[in-house]
Amino acid sequence: MNCHAATATISAAQERELALHEKVELNVHLAICPSCRDFDRQIEFLRLSMRAYATRPEEDPERDASQ
């Protein structure tokens, strides 16, 4: 697996469950490629950040207007 395929697979993993062979190939590539490991960490950070944003409490517009 090359870096292009690895980043595409990392992105695909956000949308669907990877097949076993995809997981194995990706993990082998990530073991040897620091750039793709960084990309994988960045995607995970974005996923967690978006989830936290989506589940945050609703803001009260009336409270904000009175301040």
Order of alpha helices (4+ residues) and beta strands (2+ residues): alpha-alpha-alpha-alpha
